[in-house]
Amino acid sequence: MAKKLKVAVLFGGRSGEHEVSLRSAASIMQALDRTKYDVVPIGITKQGSWLVAGEAAKMLPEGVAPLPRADAGETPREVLQEAEVLRSGLPMVLEPDPSHQKSGIDVVFPVLHGTFGEDGTVQGLLELAGIPYVGAGVLGSAAGMDKDVMKRLFRDHGVPVVPWLLFLRSEIGRRAVTLVEKEFRYPVFIKPANLGSSVGISKVHNRKELLPALELAARFDRRILVEKGIDARELECSVLGNDNPEASVPGEVVPCREFYDYAAKYLQEGSGLIIPAKITKAQTRQIREFACRAFLAIDCAGMARVDCFLEKRTGKIYVNEINTIPGFTSISMYPKLWEASGLPYPKLLDRLIELALERGRERKQTHFALELPQ
């Protein structure tokens, strides 16, 4: 019988998307095939404390994601002797150890949405620990999180994006209002450069709303985007792979509010998901092409959800953003799009773990020191 892989599911975190992360992690842990994997929950509290095994499982919604079964003769405590509540810093289960003899962890599945998880910080920690992990590396995560850098990379790789301006928190004031009105007509969208789940985003219809929206976004990041508003359908496409990514069928989001903000995503019922999206074959082909091109533009890996706009008046397609750790509940768009493309949820998890291990093997080919002749 083949040895089971030990998979650490890393969730929670200090971002505003903490609760979303818990739901994603619970779905993943329930769906992972226990004949193939031993699952180790690792949770990060809102205060930044790291919890392992039983303590981490207590963070998850009640009645889901039971603790992984220990091998015969072992208790969960013996399986993870390091399962202590850690107040700060690097948990013992992820201490650098090239042989992984201490933790036995084969791969980490990060499900940390937003800041301090999707932005390259945790990915850097895992690189230091020398443990393979699902998803984008440090560069891809950081670039995908920063909407300004992301747009610049997309544009340089021939991916169409909506026109935008960038302001620093220190630049918010009358001059910013003047520059926005000189560049765009209302409505415009105001966004923190580094955040997810539409937190801090506003649709601005007039000058009266502009400055308060800029100040709201500045609460969440020192860099603020102002985007031209377009009347568009919101389409999403899931991407899977490493150097040769594939794109799923596109789906359409029909928000219950004026746009797909945090409330429409998580707090209010009524938003609809249409899978596959009712668009032409040519539009489907173009969206899938743009999604893969965007994935490669930021050096992404493993998985990503690419969100697009289809402008109603012109039919032009724009790429809005890329999410390197998309929502992963069983009803989230990323796995649902792959299910509609013929890849069910458990098989999708298998494939992501395979891609993580493949990426880990590829990293071992990189030399980090010059070997001088003796």
C-alpha positions as CSV (number, residue, x, y, z in Angstrom):
1,M,0.0,0.0,0.0
2,A,1.4,3.4,-1.0
3,K,2.4,5.7,1.8
4,K,-0.2,8.5,2.3
5,L,0.9,12.1,1.9
6,K,0.6,14.3,4.9
7,V,-1.1,17.5,3.8
8,A,-1.2,20.5,6.0
9,V,-4.3,22.8,5.4
10,L,-3.3,26.3,6.5
11,F,-6.3,28.6,7.1
12,G,-7.6,31.6,9.1
13,G,-5.3,34.5,9.2
14,R,-5.3,38.2,10.2
15,S,-7.1,39.5,7.1
16,G,-10.7,40.7,6.7
17,E,-11.4,37.4,4.9
18,H,-10.7,35.2,7.9
19,E,-14.2,33.7,8.0
20,V,-14.2,33.0,4.3
21,S,-10.9,31.1,4.8
22,L,-12.5,28.9,7.5
23,R,-15.3,27.9,5.1
24,S,-12.9,27.1,2.3
25,A,-10.6,25.1,4.6
26,A,-13.6,23.1,6.0
27,S,-14.7,22.2,2.4
28,I,-11.2,21.1,1.4
29,M,-10.7,19.0,4.5
30,Q,-14.0,17.2,4.0
31,A,-13.2,16.5,0.4
32,L,-9.6,15.3,0.6
33,D,-9.5,11.5,0.1
34,R,-8.3,10.0,3.4
35,T,-7.1,6.9,1.7
36,K,-4.5,9.1,0.0
37,Y,-3.8,11.8,2.5
38,D,-3.3,12.4,6.2
39,V,-4.7,15.9,6.9
40,V,-3.2,18.2,9.4
41,P,-5.2,21.4,10.2
42,I,-3.1,24.5,10.9
43,G,-5.0,27.6,11.9
44,I,-4.0,31.2,12.4
45,T,-6.2,33.3,14.7
46,K,-7.2,36.8,14.0
47,Q,-4.5,37.9,16.5
48,G,-1.8,36.0,14.6
49,S,-1.4,32.9,16.9
50,W,-0.7,29.6,15.2
51,L,-2.8,26.6,16.3
52,V,-2.2,23.0,15.2
53,A,-4.3,19.8,15.0
54,G,-7.1,19.7,17.5
55,E,-6.7,23.4,18.6
56,A,-6.8,24.4,14.9
57,A,-9.9,22.2,14.1
58,K,-11.8,24.1,16.8
59,M,-11.6,27.2,14.7
60,L,-13.6,25.6,11.9
61,P,-17.4,25.7,11.6
62,E,-19.0,23.2,14.0
63,G,-19.6,19.7,12.7
64,V,-17.2,19.8,9.8
65,A,-13.6,18.7,9.0
66,P,-13.0,16.2,11.8
67,L,-9.5,15.6,12.9
68,P,-7.5,13.3,10.7
69,R,-7.4,9.7,11.7
70,A,-4.1,8.7,13.4
71,D,-2.3,5.6,12.1
72,A,-2.8,2.4,14.1
73,G,-1.2,2.7,17.6
74,E,-0.8,6.5,17.4
75,T,-2.8,9.2,19.0
76,P,-3.2,12.6,17.3
77,R,-0.7,14.0,19.9
78,E,1.9,11.4,18.8
79,V,1.2,12.1,15.2
80,L,2.1,15.8,15.8
81,Q,4.2,16.2,18.9
82,E,4.5,19.9,18.0
83,A,0.8,20.5,18.2
84,E,1.1,23.3,20.8
85,V,-0.6,26.7,20.8
86,L,2.1,29.1,19.5
87,R,1.6,32.7,20.3
88,S,3.8,34.1,17.5
89,G,6.4,33.3,15.0
90,L,7.2,30.2,12.9
91,P,5.3,27.1,14.2
92,M,7.5,24.1,14.9
93,V,5.7,22.0,12.4
94,L,7.2,24.3,9.7
95,E,10.7,24.8,11.0
96,P,13.3,24.6,8.2
97,D,14.2,20.9,7.8
98,P,15.2,19.7,4.3
99,S,14.3,16.1,5.3
100,H,11.0,17.0,6.8
101,Q,11.7,14.4,9.5
102,K,10.4,16.6,12.3
103,S,6.9,17.4,10.9
104,G,6.6,14.7,8.2
105,I,4.5,17.3,6.2
106,D,4.8,16.6,2.5
107,V,2.8,19.5,1.2
108,V,1.0,22.6,2.5
109,F,-2.4,23.7,1.1
110,P,-2.7,27.4,2.0
111,V,-6.2,28.7,2.1
112,L,-5.4,32.1,3.5
113,H,-7.4,34.7,1.5
114,G,-6.2,38.3,1.4
115,T,-3.5,40.0,3.4
116,F,-0.9,38.0,5.2
117,G,-1.7,34.9,3.2
118,E,-2.4,35.6,-0.4
119,D,0.2,38.3,-0.8
120,G,3.4,36.3,-0.7
121,T,4.1,36.5,3.0
122,V,3.2,32.9,3.9
123,Q,4.6,31.7,0.6
124,G,8.0,33.2,1.6
125,L,7.8,31.4,5.0
126,L,7.1,28.1,3.2
127,E,10.0,28.7,0.8
128,L,12.3,29.2,3.9
129,A,10.9,25.9,5.4
130,G,11.6,24.1,2.1
131,I,8.1,22.5,2.0
132,P,6.1,22.3,-1.3
133,Y,2.9,24.2,-1.2
134,V,-0.2,24.6,-3.4
135,G,-0.5,27.8,-5.5
136,A,1.6,30.7,-6.6
137,G,5.0,31.5,-5.3
138,V,6.2,34.7,-3.6
139,L,6.3,36.8,-6.8
140,G,3.1,35.6,-8.3
141,S,1.2,36.0,-5.0
142,A,2.5,39.5,-4.4
143,A,1.9,40.6,-7.9
144,G,-1.6,39.1,-8.0
145,M,-2.5,40.8,-4.8
146,D,-1.3,44.3,-5.8
147,K,-3.9,45.6,-8.3
148,D,-1.6,48.3,-9.7
149,V,1.4,46.0,-10.3
150,M,-0.9,43.3,-11.6
151,K,-2.5,45.6,-14.2
152,R,0.9,46.8,-15.4
153,L,2.0,43.2,-15.9
154,F,-1.2,42.3,-17.7
155,R,-0.9,45.3,-20.0
156,D,2.7,44.4,-20.9
157,H,1.6,40.9,-21.8
158,G,-1.2,42.0,-24.1
159,V,-4.0,41.5,-21.6
160,P,-6.6,44.4,-21.9
161,V,-7.4,46.2,-18.6
162,V,-9.7,49.0,-17.6
163,P,-7.9,52.4,-17.4
164,W,-6.9,53.4,-13.9
165,L,-5.1,55.9,-11.7
166,L,-3.0,55.2,-8.6
167,F,-2.9,57.4,-5.5
168,L,-1.0,57.1,-2.3
169,R,-2.8,57.6,1.0
170,S,-0.8,60.8,1.5
171,E,-2.1,62.2,-1.8
172,I,-5.8,61.9,-1.0
173,G,-7.4,65.4,-1.1
174,R,-8.7,68.0,-3.5
175,R,-5.9,67.5,-6.0
176,A,-6.8,63.8,-6.3
177,V,-10.4,64.8,-6.9
178,T,-9.3,67.2,-9.7
179,L,-7.1,64.5,-11.3
180,V,-9.8,61.9,-11.3
181,E,-12.4,64.2,-12.8
182,K,-9.9,65.3,-15.5
183,E,-9.2,61.7,-16.5
184,F,-12.6,60.0,-16.1
185,R,-16.4,60.6,-16.2
186,Y,-18.5,59.3,-13.4
187,P,-19.1,56.6,-12.3
188,V,-15.7,55.4,-11.2
189,F,-14.6,52.6,-8.8
190,I,-12.3,53.1,-5.9
191,K,-10.3,50.2,-4.6
192,P,-7.5,49.5,-2.1
193,A,-4.6,48.2,-4.1
194,N,-4.0,45.2,-1.8
195,L,-7.1,43.5,-0.6
196,G,-9.7,40.9,-1.6
197,S,-13.4,40.0,-1.4
198,S,-14.3,43.6,-2.5
199,V,-13.5,45.0,0.9
200,G,-13.1,48.8,0.8
201,I,-14.4,49.1,-2.7
202,S,-16.9,51.8,-3.7
203,K,-18.8,52.8,-6.8
204,V,-18.7,56.5,-7.0
205,H,-21.4,58.4,-8.9
206,N,-20.5,62.0,-8.3
207,R,-18.0,64.4,-6.7
208,K,-19.8,64.3,-3.3
209,E,-19.1,60.6,-3.0
210,L,-15.5,60.6,-4.3
211,L,-13.5,61.9,-1.4
212,P,-15.3,59.7,1.2
213,A,-14.7,56.7,-1.0
214,L,-11.0,57.5,-1.4
215,E,-10.7,57.8,2.4
216,L,-12.5,54.5,2.9
217,A,-10.1,52.7,0.6
218,A,-7.1,54.4,2.3
219,R,-8.2,52.8,5.6
220,F,-7.3,49.4,4.1
221,D,-4.1,50.2,2.1
222,R,-1.7,53.1,1.5
223,R,-2.1,52.6,-2.3
224,I,-5.5,53.3,-3.8
225,L,-6.8,52.7,-7.3
226,V,-9.4,54.7,-9.2
227,E,-10.8,52.8,-12.2
228,K,-13.0,54.0,-15.0
229,G,-16.5,52.7,-14.6
230,I,-17.9,50.6,-17.4
231,D,-21.3,49.0,-17.8
232,A,-20.3,45.3,-18.1
233,R,-21.2,41.7,-17.4
234,E,-19.0,40.1,-14.8
235,L,-17.4,36.8,-16.0
236,E,-15.0,34.5,-14.2
237,C,-12.7,31.8,-15.4
238,S,-10.7,29.2,-13.4
239,V,-7.1,28.4,-14.3
240,L,-5.1,25.3,-13.4
241,G,-1.5,24.3,-14.0
242,N,2.1,25.5,-13.8
243,D,4.0,26.4,-16.9
244,N,1.3,25.2,-19.2
245,P,-2.0,26.3,-17.6
246,E,-5.5,25.4,-18.7
247,A,-8.6,27.4,-18.4
248,S,-12.1,26.2,-17.5
249,V,-15.4,27.2,-19.1
250,P,-16.3,30.8,-18.1
251,G,-19.1,31.5,-15.7
252,E,-21.1,34.7,-15.1
253,V,-21.8,36.4,-11.8
254,V,-25.2,38.3,-11.6
255,P,-24.9,40.4,-8.4
256,C,-27.9,41.1,-6.3
257,R,-26.6,44.7,-5.7
258,E,-25.3,47.4,-8.0
259,F,-21.9,45.6,-8.2
260,Y,-20.4,42.4,-6.7
261,D,-19.3,43.9,-3.4
262,Y,-18.6,42.1,-0.1
263,A,-22.3,42.2,0.9
264,A,-23.4,40.7,-2.4
265,K,-20.8,38.0,-2.1
266,Y,-21.2,36.9,1.5
267,L,-24.0,38.7,3.4
268,Q,-27.1,38.9,1.1
269,E,-28.8,36.2,-0.8
270,G,-29.8,36.7,-4.4
271,S,-26.6,36.9,-6.4
272,G,-26.6,34.3,-9.2
273,L,-23.9,32.2,-10.8
274,I,-24.5,31.1,-14.4
275,I,-22.3,28.2,-15.5
276,P,-21.4,28.1,-18.3
277,A,-21.8,31.8,-19.1
278,K,-24.2,32.5,-22.0
279,I,-21.7,34.0,-24.4
280,T,-20.5,33.3,-27.9
281,K,-17.9,30.6,-28.7
282,A,-15.5,33.4,-29.8
283,Q,-16.0,35.2,-26.5
284,T,-15.4,32.0,-24.6
285,R,-12.3,31.3,-26.5
286,Q,-10.9,34.9,-25.9
287,I,-11.7,34.8,-22.2
288,R,-9.9,31.5,-21.7
289,E,-6.9,32.8,-23.7
290,F,-6.8,36.0,-21.6
291,A,-7.1,34.0,-18.4
292,C,-4.1,31.8,-19.2
293,R,-2.1,34.8,-20.4
294,A,-2.8,36.7,-17.2
295,F,-1.8,33.6,-15.2
296,L,1.6,33.5,-16.9
297,A,2.0,37.3,-16.8
298,I,2.4,37.3,-13.0
299,D,4.3,33.9,-12.9
300,C,1.3,32.2,-11.2
301,A,1.3,28.5,-10.3
302,G,-1.2,25.9,-9.4
303,M,-4.5,27.7,-9.4
304,A,-6.1,31.1,-10.0
305,R,-9.5,32.6,-10.7
306,V,-9.4,35.3,-13.4
307,D,-12.2,37.9,-13.3
308,C,-13.2,39.6,-16.5
309,F,-15.6,42.3,-17.7
310,L,-17.6,42.0,-20.9
311,E,-18.6,45.6,-21.8
312,K,-22.3,45.6,-22.8
313,R,-22.1,48.5,-25.3
314,T,-19.0,47.4,-27.2
315,G,-18.6,43.7,-26.5
316,K,-15.0,44.3,-25.5
317,I,-13.4,42.0,-22.9
318,Y,-11.2,43.3,-20.1
319,V,-9.4,41.4,-17.4
320,N,-10.3,42.9,-14.0
321,E,-8.1,40.9,-11.7
322,I,-6.6,37.6,-10.7
323,N,-7.1,35.7,-7.4
324,T,-4.3,33.4,-6.6
325,I,-6.1,31.8,-3.6
326,P,-9.8,31.9,-4.7
327,G,-12.7,30.9,-2.5
328,F,-12.8,27.1,-2.2
329,T,-16.1,26.1,-0.7
330,S,-18.0,23.5,-2.6
331,I,-20.2,26.3,-4.0
332,S,-17.4,28.7,-4.8
333,M,-16.9,29.7,-8.4
334,Y,-13.4,28.2,-8.8
335,P,-14.3,24.6,-8.1
336,K,-17.8,24.9,-9.7
337,L,-16.2,26.0,-13.0
338,W,-13.9,23.1,-13.0
339,E,-16.7,20.7,-12.1
340,A,-18.6,22.1,-15.2
341,S,-15.5,21.5,-17.2
342,G,-15.4,17.8,-16.2
343,L,-13.1,17.9,-13.1
344,P,-15.0,17.2,-9.9
345,Y,-14.0,18.8,-6.6
346,P,-11.9,15.8,-5.0
347,K,-10.1,15.3,-8.3
348,L,-9.3,19.0,-8.5
349,L,-7.7,18.8,-5.0
350,D,-5.6,15.8,-6.2
351,R,-4.5,17.8,-9.2
352,L,-3.5,20.8,-7.1
353,I,-1.4,18.7,-4.8
354,E,0.3,17.1,-7.8
355,L,1.1,20.5,-9.2
356,A,2.5,21.6,-5.8
357,L,4.8,18.6,-5.7
358,E,5.8,19.2,-9.3
359,R,6.7,22.8,-8.6
360,G,8.6,21.6,-5.5
361,R,10.7,19.2,-7.6
362,E,11.3,22.0,-10.1
363,R,12.6,24.4,-7.4
364,K,15.2,21.8,-6.4
365,Q,16.8,22.3,-9.8
366,T,17.7,25.9,-8.8
367,H,21.1,26.6,-7.4
368,F,21.3,29.2,-4.6
369,A,25.1,29.3,-4.2
370,L,28.0,29.4,-6.6
371,E,30.1,26.3,-6.4
372,L,33.7,27.5,-6.6
373,P,36.4,25.1,-7.9
374,Q,38.6,23.6,-5.2
